[in-house]
Amino acid sequence: MNEIRCVVTGHDERGNSVVRSDEIIPATEPSVLPGYKFFQLWGSDTAPEFPDEGTRPAFPTFMPAEGGLRFAVFTVPPAGERTAQEARLSPHELASAVDRDLPGFMTYHEPNGTGFHKTPTIDFEVVLEGRVVLELDDGTRVDLGPGDAVVQNGTRHRWLNVSDGPATVAVILHGVRHSDIT
């Protein structure tokens, strides 16, 4: 999957529901992370009010502000497909390169390159394709497949693709206050 069709509704001047946009959202594929794809479908850093026109709000960073939200889909390549370029980069160089394509994405990732991260968000995730493992602090590893859902409550975690092919996950991120993250 290299693109996703996103249909957005809104209201016309009489308050009737209408389709406001029907567009193809291309994948963002950071050059230093071959096989990873990120589809940033919708987001806002303020609470919406209805009725509205359905105009796509600006959301300058990957992660939402407190009270904000993001709707995205991401694809992770199979484990072990780390490229020579990725392996050559220092954690700082890797984070800087990814943040050029996905501003703020690496802010909450640990600099050791393990993929562990903790965000000030509640994440609602559904596996669409492939198999992923959700790994937590205590070593718990939860195997998830298509149709499985996770509610991630601001805990330290990482995702591992244990499929032979790409794994794709849909996610809604809701920004929250997190006392462990400044």
C-alpha positions in Angstrom: 0.0 0.0 0.0 1.5 3.3 -1.1 -1.5 5.5 -0.8 -4.8 5.7 1.1 -8.0 7.3 0.0 -9.4 9.6 2.7 -13.0 10.9 2.4 -13.8 13.8 4.7 -17.3 15.0 5.5 -18.5 18.4 6.7 -21.4 20.7 6.6 -22.6 23.2 4.0 -23.9 26.7 4.7 -27.4 25.2 5.6 -25.9 22.7 8.0 -26.4 19.7 5.7 -23.8 16.9 5.6 -21.7 16.9 2.5 -18.4 15.4 1.3 -15.8 18.1 1.6 -12.8 16.2 0.3 -12.0 12.9 -1.3 -8.3 12.7 -1.8 -5.4 10.3 -2.0 -2.9 10.5 0.8 0.5 9.3 -0.2 2.8 7.5 2.1 5.6 9.4 3.8 8.6 7.0 3.5 11.7 8.3 5.4 14.7 7.6 3.2 16.7 6.3 6.3 14.0 3.8 7.2 13.3 1.7 4.0 10.1 -0.2 4.2 8.5 2.1 6.8 5.5 4.0 5.6 3.4 6.6 7.4 0.0 7.9 6.3 -1.0 11.1 8.1 -4.7 11.2 7.4 -6.1 13.8 9.8 -5.1 15.7 12.8 -5.8 18.7 15.0 -4.2 20.3 18.0 -7.5 21.9 19.1 -10.9 20.4 19.9 -13.2 20.6 16.9 -16.5 22.4 17.0 -19.5 21.4 14.9 -21.0 22.2 12.5 -17.8 22.8 10.6 -16.8 22.9 6.9 -14.7 19.8 7.1 -11.5 21.6 6.2 -8.3 19.7 7.0 -6.7 21.4 10.0 -3.0 22.2 10.2 -1.1 19.7 12.3 2.6 20.5 12.0 4.0 17.6 14.1 3.4 13.9 14.1 2.3 13.8 17.8 -0.7 15.8 18.9 -0.6 18.5 21.6 -2.5 17.9 24.8 -6.2 17.6 23.7 -5.2 17.2 20.1 -5.6 14.1 17.9 -4.0 12.3 15.0 -5.4 9.7 12.7 -2.7 7.7 10.9 -1.7 4.4 9.4 1.8 3.0 9.5 3.6 0.1 7.9 6.6 -1.7 9.5 8.9 -3.9 7.4 9.8 -7.4 8.7 12.3 -7.5 11.6 15.9 -7.8 10.5 15.6 -5.7 7.4 17.8 -3.0 8.8 19.7 -1.4 6.0 23.5 -0.6 5.8 22.6 3.1 5.6 20.4 2.9 8.8 23.1 0.9 10.6 25.8 3.5 9.7 23.9 6.5 11.2 24.3 7.5 14.9 21.0 7.6 16.8 21.1 11.4 16.6 21.6 11.3 12.9 18.8 8.8 12.4 16.4 10.9 14.6 17.3 14.1 12.7 16.8 12.4 9.3 13.4 10.9 10.3 12.2 14.2 11.8 12.8 15.9 8.5 10.0 13.8 7.0 7.9 13.3 10.1 8.4 16.4 12.4 8.4 15.4 16.0 8.1 11.7 15.4 11.4 10.8 17.1 11.0 13.2 20.0 9.8 10.4 22.3 11.9 7.6 21.0 14.9 6.5 23.1 18.2 7.3 21.5 19.6 3.8 21.7 17.8 2.7 18.5 15.8 -0.1 20.1 12.5 1.5 19.1 11.2 1.9 22.6 9.2 5.0 23.2 6.7 6.6 25.6 4.4 9.4 24.4 2.0 11.7 26.0 -0.9 10.1 24.2 -3.6 7.5 24.4 -3.2 5.4 21.3 -6.1 3.4 19.8 -4.6 0.9 17.4 -5.9 -1.9 15.1 -3.7 -4.3 13.2 -4.8 -4.3 9.5 -2.2 -6.6 8.0 0.6 -8.9 9.1 1.7 -9.8 12.6 3.2 -7.4 15.2 4.4 -7.9 18.7 3.8 -5.2 21.3 6.7 -5.3 23.8 6.5 -3.6 27.2 8.9 -2.6 30.0 8.4 -5.8 32.0 9.3 -8.0 29.0 5.7 -8.8 28.2 5.3 -9.5 24.5 1.8 -9.5 23.0 1.4 -11.1 19.6 -1.2 -9.3 17.5 -2.7 -10.0 14.1 -5.3 -8.5 11.7 -8.4 -7.3 13.6 -6.6 -7.2 17.0 -6.8 -3.8 18.8 -4.7 -2.2 21.5 -5.4 0.8 23.8 -1.9 2.1 24.7 -2.1 4.3 27.8 1.1 6.4 27.6 3.3 3.4 28.5 6.8 2.7 27.3 6.6 0.2 24.4 7.9 -0.8 21.0 6.5 -2.6 18.0 8.2 -5.5 16.2 7.0 -7.0 13.0 7.2 -10.8 13.2 5.7 -11.3 9.7 7.5 -12.4 6.6 6.1 -9.3 4.9 5.0 -5.8 5.9 2.7 -5.2 8.9 0.2 -2.3 8.8 -1.5 -0.7 11.8 -4.2 2.0 12.0 -3.9 4.4 14.9 -5.7 7.3 16.5 -3.5 9.3 18.9 -5.1 11.5 21.5 -2.8 14.0 23.3 -2.9 13.9 27.1 -1.0 15.3 30.1 1.6 12.8 31.1 3.4 13.5 34.4 6.5 11.4 33.4 7.0 13.4 30.1 7.9 17.0 30.0 
